Amino acid sequence: MLFRSYDKENQLLTTQFSGNIELDKILIYIHAVAINTEYARDLNLLIDARNTNSMYSVNGVKSISEASKQAFRNYTSARIALIENNPIETALSSLYQKITRPKNYKIKIFSTKKAALKWLMGK
């Protein structure tokens, strides 16, 4: 399941994933972010993936990385905070962070929402 909300004032897109997450759902989500013209071009993105199970492999992470690189060409910059609480999900996110290195965005992994928001909001 996926829930998404956008705070225009803080240029913050918050996304909550839950349950089993298939690769195609993530790719559709990335495409939706890429084509959305209402989001600020300097986007803060909070992805809360606590209590999820990724239903894809390391090759899926590579696909997500490539889709992200394409998607964020439409943005001036993006800061992506990933919240994880499961060792396997954290490892997949860490791999994503290492192989996805466009100049216009930064990715960090957190275990709490408070820490993720603090980093995103620059406080």
Kinemage of the C-alpha trace (Angstrom):
@kinemage 1
@onewidth
@group {chain A} dominant
@subgroup {mainchain}
@vectorlist {calphas} color= white
{ca met a 1} P 0.000 0.000 0.000
{ca leu a 2} L 1.107 3.560 -0.679
{ca phe a 3} L -0.065 6.867 0.783
{ca arg a 4} L 1.294 10.167 -0.520
{ca ser a 5} L 0.833 13.784 0.624
{ca tyr a 6} L 2.454 17.031 -0.471
{ca asp a 7} L 3.197 20.083 1.692
{ca lys a 8} L 3.708 22.920 -0.779
{ca glu a 9} L 5.017 25.375 1.826
{ca asn a 10} L 7.904 23.093 2.828
{ca gln a 11} L 8.281 21.554 -0.643
{ca leu a 12} L 7.881 18.195 1.101
{ca leu a 13} L 6.461 15.089 -0.498
{ca thr a 14} L 5.758 12.455 2.158
{ca thr a 15} L 5.191 8.886 1.063
{ca gln a 16} L 4.222 6.000 3.324
{ca phe a 17} L 4.755 2.475 2.033
{ca ser a 18} L 3.404 -0.535 3.896
{ca gly a 19} L 3.176 -4.284 3.428
{ca asn a 20} L 4.715 -6.118 0.488
{ca ile a 21} L 6.152 -3.767 -2.125
{ca glu a 22} L 6.645 -5.067 -5.651
{ca leu a 23} L 9.115 -3.556 -8.071
{ca asp a 24} L 6.433 -2.427 -10.530
{ca lys a 25} L 4.680 -0.371 -7.812
{ca ile a 26} L 7.904 1.468 -7.017
{ca leu a 27} L 8.602 2.147 -10.688
{ca ile a 28} L 5.060 3.497 -11.180
{ca tyr a 29} L 5.522 5.720 -8.113
{ca ile a 30} L 8.835 7.084 -9.427
{ca his a 31} L 7.248 7.822 -12.798
{ca ala a 32} L 4.346 9.628 -11.092
{ca val a 33} L 6.804 11.849 -9.196
{ca ala a 34} L 8.745 12.512 -12.395
{ca ile a 35} L 5.755 13.758 -14.368
{ca asn a 36} L 4.052 15.724 -11.584
{ca thr a 37} L 4.363 19.415 -12.402
{ca glu a 38} L 2.837 20.623 -9.118
{ca tyr a 39} L 5.780 19.527 -6.967
{ca ala a 40} L 8.518 22.079 -6.327
{ca arg a 41} L 11.555 21.675 -8.554
{ca asp a 42} L 13.675 21.686 -5.362
{ca leu a 43} L 11.918 18.768 -3.736
{ca asn a 44} L 12.232 17.284 -0.256
{ca leu a 45} L 11.076 13.689 -0.301
{ca leu a 46} L 10.357 11.672 2.845
{ca ile a 47} L 9.814 7.978 2.157
{ca asp a 48} L 8.675 6.008 5.180
{ca ala a 49} L 9.269 2.349 4.398
{ca arg a 50} L 9.129 1.008 7.934
{ca asn a 51} L 7.236 -2.251 8.197
{ca thr a 52} L 7.566 -3.110 4.514
{ca asn a 53} L 8.855 -6.150 2.677
{ca ser a 54} L 10.546 -5.558 -0.651
{ca met a 55} L 9.468 -8.162 -3.171
{ca tyr a 56} L 12.440 -7.605 -5.481
{ca ser a 57} L 16.134 -8.487 -5.659
{ca val a 58} L 19.371 -6.575 -6.088
{ca asn a 59} L 18.553 -6.329 -9.809
{ca gly a 60} L 15.358 -4.561 -8.780
{ca val a 61} L 17.428 -1.986 -6.902
{ca lys a 62} L 19.349 -1.346 -10.118
{ca ser a 63} L 16.055 -0.779 -11.967
{ca ile a 64} L 14.886 1.615 -9.245
{ca ser a 65} L 18.191 3.475 -9.448
{ca glu a 66} L 17.935 3.900 -13.223
{ca ala a 67} L 14.299 5.041 -12.990
{ca ser a 68} L 15.245 7.550 -10.275
{ca lys a 69} L 18.073 8.983 -12.340
{ca gln a 70} L 15.646 9.550 -15.216
{ca ala a 71} L 12.886 10.924 -12.986
{ca phe a 72} L 14.983 13.489 -11.188
{ca arg a 73} L 16.246 15.015 -14.408
{ca asn a 74} L 12.982 16.976 -14.218
{ca tyr a 75} L 14.035 18.521 -10.888
{ca thr a 76} L 16.629 21.148 -10.003
{ca ser a 77} L 17.442 19.283 -6.802
{ca ala a 78} L 15.992 16.706 -4.454
{ca arg a 79} L 16.760 15.524 -0.956
{ca ile a 80} L 15.477 12.027 -0.278
{ca ala a 81} L 15.166 10.707 3.271
{ca leu a 82} L 14.459 6.975 3.489
{ca ile a 83} L 13.150 5.672 6.829
{ca glu a 84} L 13.828 1.990 7.427
{ca asn a 85} L 13.574 -0.335 10.434
{ca asn a 86} L 14.273 -3.718 8.878
{ca pro a 87} L 17.859 -4.918 8.231
{ca ile a 88} L 17.098 -6.312 4.761
{ca glu a 89} L 15.255 -3.170 3.672
{ca thr a 90} L 18.054 -1.023 5.086
{ca ala a 91} L 20.611 -3.031 3.094
{ca leu a 92} L 18.593 -2.589 -0.123
{ca ser a 93} L 18.259 1.151 0.563
{ca ser a 94} L 21.975 1.386 1.264
{ca leu a 95} L 22.723 -0.283 -2.071
{ca tyr a 96} L 20.325 2.148 -3.786
{ca gln a 97} L 22.121 5.043 -2.087
{ca lys a 98} L 25.528 3.805 -3.273
{ca ile a 99} L 24.629 3.177 -6.923
{ca thr a 100} L 22.383 6.221 -7.421
{ca arg a 101} L 24.585 9.267 -7.502
{ca pro a 102} L 23.180 12.058 -9.666
{ca lys a 103} L 24.648 15.450 -8.870
{ca asn a 104} L 21.285 17.088 -8.321
{ca tyr a 105} L 20.078 15.005 -5.407
{ca lys a 106} L 21.088 13.546 -2.082
{ca ile a 107} L 19.893 10.396 -0.356
{ca lys a 108} L 20.149 9.496 3.333
{ca ile a 109} L 18.786 6.588 5.350
{ca phe a 110} L 17.224 7.092 8.776
{ca ser a 111} L 15.614 4.980 11.462
{ca thr a 112} L 13.292 7.719 12.773
{ca lys a 113} L 10.960 10.203 11.146
{ca lys a 114} L 12.163 12.956 13.467
{ca ala a 115} L 15.782 12.620 12.294
{ca ala a 116} L 14.720 12.400 8.642
{ca leu a 117} L 12.631 15.580 8.870
{ca lys a 118} L 15.395 17.404 10.706
{ca trp a 119} L 17.794 16.631 7.839
{ca leu a 120} L 15.260 17.446 5.106
{ca met a 121} L 14.278 20.762 6.639
{ca gly a 122} L 17.905 21.685 7.301
{ca lys a 123} L 17.492 21.985 11.057
